[in-house]
Amino acid sequence: MIRRAFVIGSIVVALGLAGLQASGASRVEALGDWVESRFDFRLPAWAPKPLEPKGNPTTEAKVELGRYLFYDTRLSRDGSRSCASCHEQARAFTDGRTTSPGVTGERTKRNSMSLVNSAYFPVMTWSNPLLHSFEQQALVPLTGTEPVELGLSGREDEMIARLKTEPIYPALFRKAFPREKGEISLATVTRALAAFQRSIVSFRSPYDHYRYEGDVDAVSDSVLRGEALFFSEKLECHHCHNGLNLSDSERHARNKLGAFAFHNTGLYNLDGKGAYPADNQGIREITGRAEDMGRFRTPSLRNVAVTGPYFHDGSAATLDDVIDHYAAGGRTIKEGPNKGEGRLNPLKSSFVPGFSLSEKEREDLKAFLRAQTDEEVLRDPRFSNPWSKP
């Protein structure tokens, strides 16, 4: 399945580049090949370094500038929202909403994804194989029009002018971009935002301490039983949730080729033939391939206990709801416009067959999922709002 995803990615890049350029990403100049980052991420010895574009090496100065920009509401049309409005540190850089409102009140189609360890993903967002970097992705909320998020399409110069009035920015931009002589531009803004987001890494969960560092006291017996269930053929979770981020999409210094995959988990089946809601059909919206209906990128399970609601559209409120969905082998919606039996979706992944759990097993599975929470990243001052008063 991962191999197939690579083929899909190649097809999309070949056929869909014009669409990406039309979205505004072409305004960020080519960044060159991907190389191992030399930045000090303060990683444990066992964790590989992320890759980064050769043309935008991560530096302390860029990360510092990017942190200020990430929390700056001047990056929105009316000064009401920032990147952090949809990516809150205490929620592992999600926002706790089903979908998120932009400056016009229009809501995104998809649930806000966690930014933690996104540096290890070869594609950004839920279902766009074209977005390979933070530098590209930053333009989507900044200048995108379907939906409008920060609302800067056609108003980029207004945003730049506002940033130039902030006394601290000239020095920060000069330090971060000496070759550009401190130019404040859309390109330098997106590069700094990318550097900050790339720096948000998390490898300090109880499960990390147990699994990768051998600390047998870091987790409970319940967590260990939950681990055994999670990686069993009975539940099948591990086929899509594996590796460093418990996701089958990853790329880093020890896996430079990387892999990315998209799956249909049987959330919908509107017509008995596998249809998903018209405005939220996964990578089919880009590939045009009928068999790609409902296929979305596997999210990381790091910090999953604090990143709800879940799934691409935020339609599962709790971890219990998620477990119920997979236990049933797909979701049944009995009434309304999305009525249908997801378990009978003919396009559903074979890794969602359904299973049964006792109450004790369910609690053990949830204990395992909660053990993925890195409490430090939720309050690490390196990632906090620099505009906040102490």
Kinemage of the C-alpha trace (Angstrom):
@kinemage 1
@onewidth
@group {chain A} dominant
@subgroup {mainchain}
@vectorlist {calphas} color= white
{ca met a 1} P 0.000 0.000 0.000
{ca ile a 2} L 2.872 2.379 0.739
{ca arg a 3} L 4.400 1.511 -2.607
{ca arg a 4} L 1.114 2.382 -4.297
{ca ala a 5} L 1.105 5.719 -2.498
{ca phe a 6} L 4.484 6.549 -4.014
{ca val a 7} L 3.069 5.892 -7.472
{ca ile a 8} L 0.105 8.123 -6.715
{ca gly a 9} L 2.437 10.863 -5.528
{ca ser a 10} L 4.421 10.690 -8.768
{ca ile a 11} L 1.270 10.839 -10.874
{ca val a 12} L -0.029 13.804 -8.948
{ca val a 13} L 3.218 15.719 -9.202
{ca ala a 14} L 3.321 15.072 -12.930
{ca leu a 15} L -0.299 16.021 -13.591
{ca gly a 16} L -1.121 18.494 -10.871
{ca leu a 17} L 1.808 20.903 -10.556
{ca ala a 18} L -0.107 23.637 -12.330
{ca gly a 19} L -2.804 23.468 -9.684
{ca leu a 20} L -0.253 23.878 -6.921
{ca gln a 21} L 1.286 26.859 -8.666
{ca ala a 22} L -2.129 28.403 -9.140
{ca ser a 23} L -2.667 28.166 -5.388
{ca gly a 24} L 0.266 30.503 -4.795
{ca ala a 25} L 2.984 28.039 -3.809
{ca ser a 26} L 5.011 28.933 -6.896
{ca arg a 27} L 5.784 32.278 -5.248
{ca val a 28} L 8.123 30.511 -2.844
{ca glu a 29} L 11.308 29.983 -4.803
{ca ala a 30} L 12.766 26.534 -5.340
{ca leu a 31} L 14.415 25.309 -2.171
{ca gly a 32} L 16.642 22.599 -3.601
{ca asp a 33} L 17.201 19.036 -2.467
{ca trp a 34} L 16.330 17.697 0.970
{ca val a 35} L 19.264 17.195 3.333
{ca glu a 36} L 19.795 16.187 6.943
{ca ser a 37} L 19.272 19.172 9.215
{ca arg a 38} L 22.242 20.447 11.217
{ca phe a 39} L 20.014 22.247 13.701
{ca asp a 40} L 20.122 21.230 17.367
{ca phe a 41} L 16.613 19.879 17.973
{ca arg a 42} L 17.667 18.568 21.424
{ca leu a 43} L 16.813 15.061 20.321
{ca pro a 44} L 17.522 11.940 22.356
{ca ala a 45} L 20.385 9.891 20.934
{ca trp a 46} L 18.058 7.285 19.430
{ca ala a 47} L 15.943 9.752 17.426
{ca pro a 48} L 16.946 10.558 13.832
{ca lys a 49} L 17.212 14.119 12.628
{ca pro a 50} L 14.597 15.527 10.270
{ca leu a 51} L 15.392 16.410 6.695
{ca glu a 52} L 14.980 19.972 5.462
{ca pro a 53} L 15.192 21.825 2.138
{ca lys a 54} L 18.792 22.676 1.308
{ca gly a 55} L 17.679 26.193 0.444
{ca asn a 56} L 16.212 26.870 3.885
{ca pro a 57} L 18.478 25.481 6.603
{ca thr a 58} L 16.991 25.702 10.074
{ca thr a 59} L 18.831 28.161 12.338
{ca glu a 60} L 18.179 29.524 15.812
{ca ala a 61} L 17.554 32.955 14.311
{ca lys a 62} L 14.946 31.672 11.869
{ca val a 63} L 13.234 29.631 14.566
{ca glu a 64} L 13.070 32.656 16.876
{ca leu a 65} L 11.631 34.854 14.128
{ca gly a 66} L 9.236 32.118 13.073
{ca arg a 67} L 7.929 31.795 16.630
{ca tyr a 68} L 7.065 35.490 16.723
{ca leu a 69} L 5.360 35.251 13.332
{ca phe a 70} L 3.469 32.085 14.264
{ca tyr a 71} L 1.752 33.893 17.138
{ca asp a 72} L 1.326 37.254 15.344
{ca thr a 73} L -2.261 38.177 14.420
{ca arg a 74} L -0.914 40.643 11.857
{ca leu a 75} L -0.593 37.623 9.590
{ca ser a 76} L -4.371 37.722 9.162
{ca arg a 77} L -6.415 40.169 7.108
{ca asp a 78} L -8.244 41.760 10.029
{ca gly a 79} L -5.758 41.092 12.818
{ca ser a 80} L -8.070 38.618 14.525
{ca arg a 81} L -6.232 35.342 13.995
{ca ser a 82} L -2.760 33.830 13.848
{ca cys a 83} L -1.320 30.429 13.021
{ca ala a 84} L -1.697 29.607 16.710
{ca ser a 85} L -5.458 30.168 16.525
{ca cys a 86} L -5.747 26.706 14.954
{ca his a 87} L -2.598 25.236 16.503
{ca glu a 88} L -2.525 25.614 20.303
{ca gln a 89} L 0.538 24.365 22.157
{ca ala a 90} L -1.470 22.903 25.064
{ca arg a 91} L -3.344 20.726 22.556
{ca ala a 92} L -0.166 19.549 20.790
{ca phe a 93} L -0.729 22.311 18.237
{ca thr a 94} L -4.314 21.424 17.340
{ca asp a 95} L -7.353 23.487 18.368
{ca gly a 96} L -9.954 21.167 19.890
{ca arg a 97} L -12.557 22.053 17.261
{ca thr a 98} L -14.209 19.827 14.686
{ca thr a 99} L -13.152 22.281 11.975
{ca ser a 100} L -11.712 25.770 12.327
{ca pro a 101} L -13.138 29.212 11.460
{ca gly a 102} L -11.170 31.692 9.374
{ca val a 103} L -11.314 35.484 9.365
{ca thr a 104} L -14.643 35.500 7.494
{ca gly a 105} L -16.230 32.856 9.700
{ca glu a 106} L -15.968 30.287 6.908
{ca arg a 107} L -14.828 26.972 8.343
{ca thr a 108} L -12.117 24.693 7.057
{ca lys a 109} L -13.245 21.385 5.591
{ca arg a 110} L -10.783 19.448 7.709
{ca asn a 111} L -9.756 19.057 11.297
{ca ser a 112} L -6.636 20.910 12.402
{ca met a 113} L -3.688 18.484 12.355
{ca ser a 114} L -1.035 18.450 15.051
{ca leu a 115} L 2.198 20.176 14.068
{ca val a 116} L 4.281 18.137 16.515
{ca asn a 117} L 6.891 16.087 14.627
{ca ser a 118} L 5.474 17.228 11.295
{ca ala a 119} L 9.102 17.684 10.263
{ca tyr a 120} L 9.152 13.896 9.898
{ca phe a 121} L 6.300 13.781 7.373
{ca pro a 122} L 7.055 13.798 3.621
{ca val a 123} L 3.671 15.341 2.805
{ca met a 124} L 1.708 17.982 4.665
{ca thr a 125} L -2.018 18.070 5.468
{ca trp a 126} L -4.662 15.354 5.284
{ca ser a 127} L -4.851 14.752 1.566
{ca asn a 128} L -2.550 16.781 -0.653
{ca pro a 129} L 0.389 14.789 -2.028
{ca leu a 130} L 1.662 17.996 -3.657
{ca leu a 131} L 2.535 19.722 -0.409
{ca his a 132} L 5.948 18.418 0.572
{ca ser a 133} L 7.221 21.247 2.765
{ca phe a 134} L 6.205 23.730 5.427
{ca glu a 135} L 7.387 26.455 3.063
{ca gln a 136} L 4.705 25.467 0.556
{ca gln a 137} L 2.061 24.665 3.129
{ca ala a 138} L 2.320 28.037 4.873
{ca leu a 139} L 0.795 29.704 1.826
{ca val a 140} L -2.407 27.682 2.135
{ca pro a 141} L -3.713 29.321 5.342
{ca leu a 142} L -2.092 32.655 4.492
{ca thr a 143} L -3.404 33.143 0.958
{ca gly a 144} L -5.855 30.314 0.295
{ca thr a 145} L -9.391 31.148 -0.806
{ca glu a 146} L -11.140 27.766 -0.567
{ca pro a 147} L -11.619 28.145 2.324
{ca val a 148} L -10.471 31.570 3.481
{ca glu a 149} L -8.364 31.138 6.626
{ca leu a 150} L -6.059 34.095 7.307
{ca gly a 151} L -7.438 35.907 4.269
{ca leu a 152} L -4.335 37.460 2.703
{ca ser a 153} L -4.972 36.563 -0.937
{ca gly a 154} L -4.223 39.732 -2.901
{ca arg a 155} L -3.324 41.498 0.332
{ca glu a 156} L 0.152 40.140 0.939
{ca asp a 157} L 1.675 43.626 0.640
{ca glu a 158} L -0.652 44.880 3.378
{ca met a 159} L 0.598 42.143 5.686
{ca ile a 160} L 4.238 42.959 4.895
{ca ala a 161} L 3.591 46.647 5.563
{ca arg a 162} L 2.089 45.810 8.966
{ca leu a 163} L 5.076 43.674 9.914
{ca lys a 164} L 7.456 46.493 8.994
{ca thr a 165} L 5.832 48.717 11.617
{ca glu a 166} L 6.746 46.310 14.442
{ca pro a 167} L 9.969 47.591 16.094
{ca ile a 168} L 11.425 44.155 16.867
{ca tyr a 169} L 11.099 42.704 13.367
{ca pro a 170} L 13.861 44.513 11.413
{ca ala a 171} L 16.570 43.112 13.688
{ca leu a 172} L 14.998 39.642 13.771
{ca phe a 173} L 14.749 39.483 9.983
{ca arg a 174} L 18.338 40.734 9.537
{ca lys a 175} L 19.623 38.064 11.904
{ca ala a 176} L 17.550 35.312 10.296
{ca phe a 177} L 18.173 36.316 6.677
{ca pro a 178} L 21.552 38.071 6.389
{ca arg a 179} L 21.949 37.176 2.701
{ca glu a 180} L 18.609 38.813 1.980
{ca lys a 181} L 19.726 41.833 4.053
{ca gly a 182} L 16.800 41.351 6.384
{ca glu a 183} L 14.178 41.636 3.676
{ca ile a 184} L 10.638 41.325 5.017
{ca ser a 185} L 8.778 39.499 2.255
{ca leu a 186} L 6.329 36.679 1.742
{ca ala a 187} L 9.267 34.370 0.998
{ca thr a 188} L 11.166 35.185 4.198
{ca val a 189} L 7.982 35.043 6.272
{ca thr a 190} L 7.126 31.548 5.024
{ca arg a 191} L 10.710 30.351 5.478
{ca ala a 192} L 10.803 31.541 9.069
{ca leu a 193} L 7.410 29.992 9.804
{ca ala a 194} L 8.680 26.743 8.286
{ca ala a 195} L 11.800 26.770 10.465
{ca phe a 196} L 9.782 27.252 13.649
{ca gln a 197} L 7.284 24.526 12.795
{ca arg a 198} L 10.112 22.172 11.846
{ca ser a 199} L 11.640 22.725 15.280
{ca ile a 200} L 8.558 21.428 17.150
{ca val a 201} L 9.648 17.877 17.946
{ca ser a 202} L 8.508 15.452 20.612
{ca phe a 203} L 10.237 12.279 21.769
{ca arg a 204} L 9.676 12.440 25.535
{ca ser a 205} L 6.495 10.486 26.125
{ca pro a 206} L 6.325 7.702 28.717
{ca tyr a 207} L 6.186 5.214 25.855
{ca asp a 208} L 9.350 6.713 24.341
{ca his a 209} L 11.154 6.287 27.649
{ca tyr a 210} L 10.027 2.667 27.824
{ca arg a 211} L 10.324 1.525 24.225
{ca tyr a 212} L 13.433 3.401 23.082
{ca glu a 213} L 15.305 3.988 26.336
{ca gly a 214} L 14.554 0.800 28.241
{ca asp a 215} L 12.903 2.429 31.252
{ca val a 216} L 10.613 -0.385 32.395
{ca asp a 217} L 9.106 1.819 35.089
{ca ala a 218} L 7.937 4.485 32.631
{ca val a 219} L 4.674 2.721 31.796
{ca ser a 220} L 2.108 0.588 33.605
{ca asp a 221} L 1.140 -3.017 33.006
{ca ser a 222} L -2.048 -1.697 31.432
{ca val a 223} L 0.003 0.227 28.860
{ca leu a 224} L 1.971 -2.920 28.039
{ca arg a 225} L -1.206 -4.912 27.538
{ca gly a 226} L -2.523 -2.115 25.349
{ca glu a 227} L 0.690 -2.159 23.334
{ca ala a 228} L 0.278 -5.887 22.715
{ca leu a 229} L -3.275 -5.311 21.498
{ca phe a 230} L -2.299 -2.368 19.304
{ca phe a 231} L 0.393 -4.353 17.509
{ca ser a 232} L -1.685 -7.518 17.218
{ca glu a 233} L -3.234 -8.922 14.060
{ca lys a 234} L -6.542 -8.891 15.901
{ca leu a 235} L -6.738 -5.101 15.847
{ca glu a 236} L -4.513 -4.397 12.790
{ca cys a 237} L -3.717 -0.858 14.040
{ca his a 238} L 0.006 -1.185 13.422
{ca his a 239} L -0.297 -1.674 9.675
{ca cys a 240} L -1.017 2.036 9.292
{ca his a 241} L 0.214 3.358 12.641
{ca asn a 242} L 3.858 2.367 12.965
{ca gly a 243} L 7.337 3.861 13.126
{ca leu a 244} L 8.526 6.933 14.994
{ca asn a 245} L 5.230 8.794 14.757
{ca leu a 246} L 2.933 5.768 14.713
{ca ser a 247} L 2.117 6.639 11.110
{ca asp a 248} L 3.055 4.926 7.848
{ca ser a 249} L 4.084 8.287 6.399
{ca glu a 250} L 7.569 9.342 7.438
{ca arg a 251} L 10.913 10.637 6.206
{ca his a 252} L 14.069 11.448 8.139
{ca ala a 253} L 17.853 11.104 8.117
{ca arg a 254} L 17.706 7.300 8.471
{ca asn a 255} L 14.974 6.936 5.864
{ca lys a 256} L 15.711 9.605 3.283
{ca leu a 257} L 13.548 8.100 0.566
{ca gly a 258} L 10.612 8.058 2.937
{ca ala a 259} L 7.098 6.803 2.384
{ca phe a 260} L 3.620 8.203 2.464
{ca ala a 261} L 0.245 6.519 2.286
{ca phe a 262} L -3.423 7.398 2.218
{ca his a 263} L -6.236 5.159 3.447
{ca asn a 264} L -10.012 4.855 3.342
{ca thr a 265} L -11.178 3.717 6.781
{ca gly a 266} L -14.881 3.355 6.061
{ca leu a 267} L -16.091 6.559 7.678
{ca tyr a 268} L -18.747 7.046 5.001
{ca asn a 269} L -20.608 5.144 2.301
{ca leu a 270} L -23.271 7.529 1.053
{ca asp a 271} L -24.424 5.643 -2.023
{ca gly a 272} L -23.457 2.059 -1.264
{ca lys a 273} L -20.602 2.438 -3.748
{ca gly a 274} L -18.150 4.107 -1.397
{ca ala a 275} L -19.011 7.793 -1.784
{ca tyr a 276} L -17.835 10.357 0.761
{ca pro a 277} L -19.395 13.824 1.230
{ca ala a 278} L -18.937 15.883 -1.930
{ca asp a 279} L -16.663 18.485 -0.362
{ca asn a 280} L -14.385 16.073 1.495
{ca gln a 281} L -13.342 13.120 -0.651
{ca gly a 282} L -9.649 12.757 0.148
{ca ile a 283} L -6.935 12.543 -2.477
{ca arg a 284} L -9.539 11.806 -5.142
{ca glu a 285} L -10.013 15.576 -5.252
{ca ile a 286} L -6.485 15.828 -6.647
{ca thr a 287} L -5.900 12.569 -8.513
{ca gly a 288} L -9.377 12.279 -10.016
{ca arg a 289} L -9.143 8.515 -9.539
{ca ala a 290} L -12.351 6.836 -8.407
{ca glu a 291} L -10.459 4.339 -6.253
{ca asp a 292} L -8.922 7.194 -4.244
{ca met a 293} L -12.303 8.193 -2.819
{ca gly a 294} L -12.069 8.706 0.942
{ca arg a 295} L -8.324 8.155 1.190
{ca phe a 296} L -6.570 10.405 3.703
{ca arg a 297} L -3.063 10.489 5.189
{ca thr a 298} L -2.488 8.474 8.347
{ca pro a 299} L -2.112 10.952 11.215
{ca ser a 300} L 0.478 10.583 13.943
{ca leu a 301} L -0.716 9.119 17.224
{ca arg a 302} L 1.785 11.087 19.262
{ca asn a 303} L -0.070 13.119 21.883
{ca val a 304} L -3.314 11.648 20.553
{ca ala a 305} L -5.055 11.905 23.926
{ca val a 306} L -4.993 15.729 23.680
{ca thr a 307} L -5.619 16.207 19.951
{ca gly a 308} L -9.313 15.370 19.646
{ca pro a 309} L -11.726 15.515 17.970
{ca tyr a 310} L -10.484 12.931 15.503
{ca phe a 311} L -10.477 11.912 11.823
{ca his a 312} L -10.091 14.244 8.876
{ca asp a 313} L -13.392 16.003 9.538
{ca gly a 314} L -13.307 15.912 13.326
{ca ser a 315} L -16.351 13.660 13.364
{ca ala a 316} L -15.193 11.459 16.274
{ca ala a 317} L -15.268 13.336 19.565
{ca thr a 318} L -13.366 10.916 21.806
{ca leu a 319} L -10.899 8.047 21.739
{ca asp a 320} L -13.795 5.756 22.596
{ca asp a 321} L -15.585 6.953 19.457
{ca val a 322} L -12.499 6.140 17.411
{ca ile a 323} L -12.223 2.672 18.933
{ca asp a 324} L -15.936 2.083 18.295
{ca his a 325} L -15.453 2.993 14.644
{ca tyr a 326} L -12.601 0.552 14.092
{ca ala a 327} L -14.204 -2.178 16.182
{ca ala a 328} L -17.264 -1.998 13.926
{ca gly a 329} L -15.095 -2.161 10.808
{ca gly a 330} L -16.488 1.178 9.669
{ca arg a 331} L -19.063 3.699 10.784
{ca thr a 332} L -22.814 3.347 10.328
{ca ile a 333} L -24.759 6.607 10.039
{ca lys a 334} L -28.462 5.880 10.308
{ca glu a 335} L -29.989 9.243 9.421
{ca gly a 336} L -29.271 12.487 7.595
{ca pro a 337} L -27.433 13.431 4.401
{ca asn a 338} L -24.449 11.215 5.250
{ca lys a 339} L -26.528 8.107 5.925
{ca gly a 340} L -24.747 4.873 5.027
{ca glu a 341} L -22.837 1.825 6.261
{ca gly a 342} L -19.138 2.532 6.178
{ca arg a 343} L -18.288 -1.054 7.065
{ca leu a 344} L -19.661 -2.042 3.642
{ca asn a 345} L -17.685 0.600 1.758
{ca pro a 346} L -16.149 -1.276 -1.204
{ca leu a 347} L -13.145 1.079 -1.206
{ca lys a 348} L -12.360 0.601 2.478
{ca ser a 349} L -8.881 -0.528 3.502
{ca ser a 350} L -8.486 -4.224 4.227
{ca phe a 351} L -6.838 -3.184 7.508
{ca val a 352} L -10.238 -2.165 8.935
{ca pro a 353} L -11.923 -5.571 9.348
{ca gly a 354} L -13.494 -4.945 12.751
{ca phe a 355} L -12.792 -6.607 16.093
{ca ser a 356} L -14.225 -7.114 19.562
{ca leu a 357} L -12.777 -5.931 22.866
{ca ser a 358} L -13.619 -6.569 26.482
{ca glu a 359} L -13.954 -3.499 28.695
{ca lys a 360} L -10.584 -4.261 30.245
{ca glu a 361} L -8.954 -4.526 26.822
{ca arg a 362} L -10.510 -1.219 25.791
{ca glu a 363} L -9.095 0.484 28.883
{ca asp a 364} L -5.683 -1.056 28.204
{ca leu a 365} L -5.741 0.191 24.621
{ca lys a 366} L -6.607 3.696 25.786
{ca ala a 367} L -3.819 3.522 28.378
{ca phe a 368} L -1.380 2.755 25.565
{ca leu a 369} L -2.666 5.700 23.532
{ca arg a 370} L -2.441 8.046 26.524
{ca ala a 371} L 1.156 6.922 27.055
{ca gln a 372} L 2.026 8.674 23.773
{ca thr a 373} L 1.528 12.093 25.424
{ca asp a 374} L 4.687 14.167 25.841
{ca glu a 375} L 3.737 16.575 28.621
{ca glu a 376} L 6.900 18.603 28.094
{ca val a 377} L 6.135 19.593 24.512
{ca leu a 378} L 2.757 20.920 25.658
{ca arg a 379} L 4.468 23.549 27.820
{ca asp a 380} L 8.006 23.846 26.413
{ca pro a 381} L 8.880 27.581 26.410
{ca arg a 382} L 10.743 27.166 23.105
{ca phe a 383} L 7.380 26.769 21.393
{ca ser a 384} L 5.295 29.178 23.468
{ca asn a 385} L 3.821 32.575 22.616
{ca pro a 386} L 6.639 35.173 22.787
{ca trp a 387} L 4.139 38.053 22.796
{ca ser a 388} L 2.558 36.916 26.075
{ca lys a 389} L 3.417 38.849 29.189
{ca pro a 390} L 5.018 36.764 31.985
